[in-house]
Amino acid sequence: MERNEILAAILRKQPKIHCLTNPVTMNDVANILLAAGGSAVMAQDEQEAAEITTFCQGTLLNTGVPDEAKIRTCILAGKRANQLGHPVVLDPVGVGGSSFRRRELRKLLDHVHPAVVRCNQEEAAVLCSFHSEQETHFSHGGVESSLHMDAQDLTQLARTAARLYNCTFFITGKTDVVSDGEQTILLSGGDPRLCRITGGGCMLSALCALFCCSEASAFEAASTAGQLWKEISEEAGRHTDQNSGGIGQFHMSLMDMTEQKIFFSARL
């Protein structure tokens, strides 16, 4: 699907995304979905996770600030989404940060098949290491990626990860890469101030989940979300600079530019 078709479908369908996200960025995730034409439902208790998933159209599993109860809830929601054929987007925040996170993400991936994994370079490398008997030096990273791969290595990492998990991998960094194991695209641009706010990646993952509800393929949805997010951040940066604003204004401008960009593009 073309970008304008994806955006028009989102505005027509107004999908509900079940967001099992982290408390640090809940507000940003909910607001970015509203700005983009969808909405968020945020059920966090395992007693209602599967039921809530049933009346949503997509599911976002963001494993930041994890505990055992949250992972159980993610598994219940993810399994139900898989049964219903709803797209699942996984954001494995800081998966290499501790043995607990690695163990719990392994468990989640044993039960849930994501359509898209949106992560940074180090998180992707850790997920790949799950398919190796040997612990790698990538297995101890935090939320922010410490890897800085060149385009060739980054492309190979994305393709390998996508083939291992039979889904689309969207790896963000200075240059982003999206791959389903066969098709691969590199995305450049964006505003560096995205790295100076909390929640930039979480909001992007939410947009991926939303765009997956448009009937586009997972690869098309993730690629469109990634390119659009870069353009949104560039326009938010220009608006901030024109008004001599700081990082707070940039943060707020992301919401405004998301609404403007999506509603304008969908009408073309």
TIVOMAR-71115 format. One record per residue: residue number from 1; x, y negated, z of N, C-alpha, C in turn. Coordinates in steps of 0.1 Angstrom, whole numbers. Layout:
R  num   n_px   n_py   n_pz  ca_px  ca_py  ca_pz   c_px   c_py   c_pz
R  NUM      X      Y      Z      X      Y      Z      X      Y      Z
...
END
This chain:
R  num   n_px   n_py   n_pz  ca_px  ca_py  ca_pz   c_px   c_py   c_pz
R    1      8     12      0      0      0      0      9    -12      0
R    2      4    -23     -7     11    -36     -7      8    -43      7
R    3     17    -52     10     16    -59     22      2    -66     24
R    4     -3    -73     14    -16    -80     15    -27    -70     17
R    5    -26    -58     11    -36    -48     13    -36    -43     28
R    6    -24    -41     33    -23    -37     47    -29    -47     57
R    7    -26    -59     55    -31    -70     64    -46    -72     62
R    8    -51    -71     50    -65    -72     48    -73    -61     55
R    9    -67    -49     54    -73    -37     61    -73    -39     76
R   10    -63    -45     81    -62    -47     96    -73    -57    100
R   11    -75    -68     93    -85    -78     96    -99    -72     94
R   12   -100    -63     85   -114    -57     82   -117    -47     93
R   13   -107    -39     97   -110    -28    107   -108    -32    121
R   14   -100    -43    124    -98    -47    138    -95    -36    147
R   15    -84    -28    144    -81    -16    152    -78    -19    167
R   16    -83     -9    175    -79     -9    189    -67      0    191
R   17    -57     -5    198    -45      3    200    -44      6    215
R   18    -43     19    218    -41     23    232    -26     21    235
R   19    -23     12    243     -9      8    246     -5     13    260
R   20      3     23    261      9     28    273     23     21    273
R   21     23      9    277     35      1    276     41     -2    290
R   22     51    -10    291     57    -12    304     52    -25    309
R   23     52    -27    323     46    -38    329     54    -51    326
R   24     66    -50    322     74    -62    319     68    -70    307
R   25     63    -63    297     58    -69    284     44    -67    281
R   26     36    -62    290     22    -59    288     14    -71    282
R   27     16    -83    287      9    -95    283     13    -98    268
R   28     26    -98    265     30   -101    252     25    -91    242
R   29     25    -78    245     20    -68    236      5    -70    233
R   30     -3    -73    244    -17    -75    242    -20    -87    233
R   31    -12    -98    236    -15   -111    228    -10   -110    214
R   32      1   -102    211      5   -102    197     -5    -93    189
R   33    -11    -83    195    -21    -75    188    -33    -84    185
R   34    -37    -92    194    -48   -101    192    -45   -111    181
R   35    -33   -116    181    -29   -126    171    -29   -120    157
R   36    -26   -107    157    -25   -100    144    -38    -94    139
R   37    -48    -96    146    -61    -91    141    -66    -78    148
R   38    -59    -73    157    -63    -60    164    -66    -63    179
R   39    -65    -53    187    -67    -55    201    -60    -44    209
R   40    -58    -46    222    -51    -36    230    -60    -31    241
R   41    -59    -18    243    -65    -12    255    -54     -5    263
R   42    -53     -8    276    -41     -4    283    -45      5    295
R   43    -50     17    293    -53     26    303    -40     33    307
R   44    -37     33    320    -24     38    325    -25     51    333
R   45    -37     55    337    -39     66    346    -41     79    338
R   46    -35     90    342    -37    102    335    -51    108    335
R   47    -59    103    345    -73    108    345    -81    103    334
R   48    -77     92    328    -85     86    317    -78     85    304
R   49    -65     88    303    -57     86    291    -62     92    279
R   50    -66    105    279    -71    111    267    -84    106    263
R   51    -93    103    273   -106     97    269   -105     84    263
R   52    -97     75    268    -95     62    262    -89     63    248
R   53    -80     72    246    -74     74    233    -84     77    223
R   54    -94     84    227   -105     89    217   -111     78    210
R   55   -114     67    217   -121     56    210   -112     45    205
R   56    -99     47    205    -89     38    199    -85     44    185
R   57    -79     36    177    -75     40    164    -60     43    163
R   58    -52     38    172    -38     41    173    -33     41    187
R   59    -21     47    189    -15     48    202     -1     44    202
R   60      3     35    212     17     31    214     22     37    227
R   61     33     44    226     39     50    238     52     43    240
R   62     52     33    249     65     26    253     69     31    266
R   63     81     37    267     85     44    279     94     36    288
R   64     93     23    287    101     14    296     95     15    310
R   65    104     13    320    100     14    334     93     28    337
R   66     99     39    334     92     52    334     92     58    348
R   67     82     66    351     81     75    362     74     87    357
R   68     74     98    366     68    110    361     54    109    358
R   69     46    101    365     32    100    362     30     93    349
R   70     38     83    346     36     76    333     39     86    321
R   71     49     94    323     52    103    312     41    113    310
R   72     35    118    321     24    127    320     12    121    312
R   73     10    108    316      0    100    309      3     99    294
R   74     15     96    291     19     94    277     17    107    269
R   75     20    118    275     18    131    269      4    134    266
R   76     -5    131    276    -19    134    275    -25    125    264
R   77    -21    112    263    -26    103    253    -21    107    239
R   78     -8    110    239     -2    113    226     -7    126    220
R   79     -9    136    229    -15    149    224    -29    147    218
R   80    -37    139    225    -50    136    221    -50    129    208
R   81    -41    119    206    -40    112    194    -36    121    182
R   82    -27    130    185    -23    140    175    -35    148    171
R   83    -43    153    180    -54    161    177    -64    154    168
R   84    -66    141    171    -75    133    163    -70    128    150
R   85    -57    129    148    -51    124    136    -48    109    136
R   86    -48    104    148    -45     89    150    -29     87    150
R   87    -24     76    145    -10     74    145     -5     71    159
R   88      7     77    162     14     75    174     27     68    171
R   89     30     57    178     43     50    177     50     52    191
R   90     62     57    190     70     58    202     81     48    203
R   91     82     41    214     93     32    217    101     37    229
R   92    111     45    227    118     52    238    128     43    245
R   93    123     33    252    131     22    258    142     28    267
R   94    155     24    264    166     28    273    167     43    275
R   95    164     51    265    164     66    267    177     71    272
R   96    188     64    269    201     69    273    205     64    286
R   97    197     56    293    201     49    305    202     58    317
R   98    196     70    317    197     79    329    194     93    325
R   99    198    103    333    195    117    330    180    119    331
R  100    173    111    340    159    112    342    152    108    329
R  101    156     97    323    149     93    310    151    103    299
R  102    163    108    298    166    118    288    158    130    289
R  103    157    135    302    148    147    304    134    144    301
R  104    129    133    306    114    130    304    111    128    289
R  105    120    121    282    117    119    267    118    132    260
R  106    127    141    264    127    154    257    114    161    259
R  107    108    160    272     96    166    275     84    160    266
R  108     84    147    265     74    140    258     74    145    243
R  109     86    145    237     88    149    223     85    164    221
R  110     86    172    231     82    186    230     67    187    228
R  111     59    177    232     44    178    232     38    169    222
R  112     44    158    219     38    148    210     46    145    198
R  113     39    144    187     46    141    174     43    127    170
R  114     53    118    170     51    104    166     51    103    151
R  115     43     93    147     44     89    132     56     80    130
R  116     58     72    140     70     62    139     77     62    152
R  117     90     62    152     98     59    164    105     46    161
R  118    103     36    170    109     23    168    118     21    180
R  119    131     20    176    141     20    187    154     12    182
R  120    164     10    191    176      4    186    186     15    183
R  121    198     12    178    208     21    173    211     32    184
R  122    214     27    196    218     36    206    207     46    210
R  123    195     41    211    184     50    214    182     60    203
R  124    184     57    191    183     66    180    193     77    181
R  125    206     73    184    217     82    186    214     92    197
R  126    208     87    208    205     96    219    195    106    215
R  127    184    102    208    174    111    204    180    122    195
R  128    189    118    186    196    128    177    204    137    186
R  129    210    133    196    218    142    205    210    152    212
R  130    197    150    213    188    161    218    188    174    210
R  131    192    172    197    193    184    189    207    190    188
R  132    215    185    197    229    191    197    231    196    211
R  133    239    207    212    241    214    225    252    206    233
R  134    259    197    226    269    189    233    264    175    236
R  135    267    171    249    264    157    252    273    148    245
R  136    268    137    239    276    128    231    279    115    239
R  137    288    107    234    291     94    241    280     84    239
R  138    270     88    231    259     79    229    248     81    240
R  139    250     91    248    239     95    257    238     87    270
R  140    244     76    271    244     69    284    241     54    282
R  141    233     50    272    231     36    269    218     31    276
R  142    217     18    278    206     12    284    196      7    274
R  143    189     -3    277    178     -9    269    184    -16    257
R  144    194    -24    259    201    -31    248    211    -22    241
R  145    211    -22    228    221    -13    221    235    -19    222
R  146    244    -10    225    258    -14    225    265     -9    212
R  147    258     -3    203    263      1    190    262    -10    179
R  148    272    -10    171    271    -20    160    276    -13    147
R  149    267     -5    141    271      3    129    270     -5    117
R  150    278     -1    107    278     -7     94    265     -1     86
R  151    262     -7     75    250     -3     68    250     12     64
R  152    261     17     60    262     31     56    259     40     68
R  153    266     38     79    264     46     91    249     45     96
R  154    244     33     96    231     30    101    220     38     92
R  155    222     37     79    213     44     70    214     59     73
R  156    226     65     75    227     79     77    221     83     90
R  157    222     74    101    216     77    114    201     78    112
R  158    195     68    105    180     67    104    175     79     96
R  159    182     83     85    178     95     77    179    108     86
R  160    190    109     93    192    121    101    181    122    112
R  161    178    111    119    168    111    129    154    114    123
R  162    151    108    112    138    110    106    136    124    102
R  163    146    131     97    145    145     93    144    154    105
R  164    152    151    116    151    159    128    137    159    134
R  165    131    147    134    118    146    140    106    146    131
R  166    109    147    118     98    147    108     89    136    109
R  167     94    124    110     86    112    111     94    100    106
R  168     89     88    107     96     76    102    104     70    114
R  169    116     67    112    124     60    122    127     46    118
R  170    124     37    127    126     23    125    136     18    135
R  171    149     16    130    160     13    139    163     -2    138
R  172    162    -10    149    164    -24    148    178    -28    153
R  173    183    -39    148    196    -44    152    198    -57    144
R  174    211    -60    142    214    -72    133    207    -70    120
R  175    209    -58    114    202    -54    102    193    -42    107
R  176    180    -42    102    171    -31    106    171    -21     94
R  177    168     -9     98    166      2     88    154     10     91
R  178    146     13     80    134     21     81    136     33     72
R  179    134     45     77    136     57     69    126     68     73
R  180    121     75     63    113     87     66    120    100     62
R  181    133     98     60    142    110     56    144    110     41
R  182    135    104     34    136    104     19    138     90     14
R  183    128     81     18    128     67     15    136     60     26
R  184    144     50     22    151     42     32    152     28     27
R  185    150     18     37    151      4     33    158     -3     44
R  186    167    -12     40    173    -21     50    166    -35     50
R  187    165    -40     62    158    -53     64    167    -63     70
R  188    169    -74     64    178    -85     69    170    -97     72
R  189    177   -107     79    170   -119     82    166   -120     97
R  190    156   -128    100    151   -130    114    159   -141    121
R  191    154   -144    133    160   -154    141    167   -148    153
R  192    180   -151    156    187   -145    167    181   -147    180
R  193    172   -157    182    166   -160    194    157   -148    199
R  194    153   -139    190    146   -128    194    153   -119    204
R  195    166   -120    204    174   -113    214    175   -120    227
R  196    170   -132    228    170   -139    240    157   -140    248
R  197    147   -133    243    135   -132    250    132   -117    253
R  198    125   -115    264    121   -101    267    108    -98    260
R  199    108    -86    253     96    -82    247     95    -82    232
R  200    106    -87    226    106    -88    211    104    -74    205
R  201    112    -65    210    110    -51    204     97    -45    207
R  202     92    -47    220     79    -42    224     68    -47    215
R  203     68    -60    211     58    -66    203     59    -60    189
R  204     71    -58    184     73    -52    171     68    -38    170
R  205     70    -30    181     64    -16    181     49    -17    181
R  206     43    -26    188     29    -28    188     24    -31    174
R  207     31    -40    166     27    -43    153     28    -30    144
R  208     38    -22    146     39     -9    138     27     -1    141
R  209     23      1    153     11      9    156     -1      3    150
R  210     -3    -10    150    -14    -16    144    -14    -14    129
R  211     -3    -16    122     -2    -15    108     -4      0    103
R  212     -1      9    112     -3     23    109    -18     27    108
R  213    -26     18    113    -41     20    112    -47     15    100
R  214    -39     11     90    -44      4     78    -46     14     66
R  215    -43     27     69    -43     38     59    -30     37     50
R  216    -21     28     53     -7     29     47      0     41     53
R  217     10     45     46     19     56     52     27     50     63
R  218     32     58     72     40     54     83     52     46     78
R  219     58     50     67     70     43     62     66     29     57
R  220     54     28     50     50     15     45     46      6     57
R  221     39     12     67     35      4     78     47     -2     86
R  222     57      6     89     68      2     96     76     -8     88
R  223     78     -6     75     86    -15     67     79    -29     66
R  224     66    -28     65     59    -41     64     59    -48     78
R  225     58    -41     89     58    -48    102     72    -54    104
R  226     83    -46    100     96    -51    102     99    -64     94
R  227     96    -64     81     99    -75     73     90    -87     78
R  228     78    -85     81     69    -96     85     74   -102     99
R  229     79    -93    108     84    -98    121     96   -107    119
R  230    105   -103    109    116   -112    107    112   -125    101
R  231    102   -125     92     97   -138     87     91   -146     97
R  232     83   -140    106     76   -147    117     86   -153    126
R  233     97   -146    130    107   -152    139    114   -163    132
R  234    117   -162    119    123   -173    112    115   -186    112
R  235    102   -184    110     93   -196    110     91   -201    124
R  236     91   -192    134     90   -197    148    102   -205    151
R  237    114   -200    146    126   -208    149    126   -221    142
R  238    122   -222    130    121   -235    123    112   -245    131
R  239    100   -240    135     91   -248    142     96   -253    155
R  240    104   -244    162    110   -248    175    120   -259    173
R  241    129   -257    162    139   -267    160    133   -280    156
R  242    123   -280    148    116   -293    143    111   -301    155
R  243    107   -293    166    102   -300    178    112   -301    189
R  244    124   -298    186    135   -299    196    132   -291    208
R  245    125   -279    206    121   -270    217    132   -261    221
R  246    129   -254    232    138   -244    237    133   -230    235
R  247    139   -221    243    135   -206    241    121   -204    245
R  248    115   -212    254    101   -210    258     92   -213    246
R  249     95   -224    239     87   -228    228     88   -217    217
R  250    100   -212    215    102   -202    205     93   -190    208
R  251     93   -186    220     85   -174    225     70   -177    221
R  252     65   -189    225     51   -192    222     48   -193    207
R  253     58   -198    200     56   -200    185     55   -186    178
R  254     60   -176    184     59   -162    178     44   -159    176
R  255     36   -162    187     22   -159    186     15   -167    175
R  256     18   -180    175     12   -189    165     15   -184    151
R  257     28   -182    149     32   -178    135     27   -164    131
R  258     26   -155    140     20   -142    137      6   -144    132
R  259     -2   -152    139    -16   -154    135    -17   -161    121
R  260     -9   -171    119     -9   -179    107     -4   -170     95
R  261      7   -163     97     12   -155     87      3   -144     82
R  262     -3   -137     92    -11   -125     88    -24   -130     82
R  263    -31   -140     88    -44   -144     83    -42   -150     69
R  264    -31   -158     67    -29   -164     54    -26   -153     43
R  265    -16   -144     47    -12   -134     37    -24   -125     33
R  266    -33   -122     43    -44   -113     40    -54   -119     30
R  267    -54   -132     29    -64   -139     21    -58   -141      7
R  268    -45   -138      4    -40   -141     -9    -45   -130    -19
END
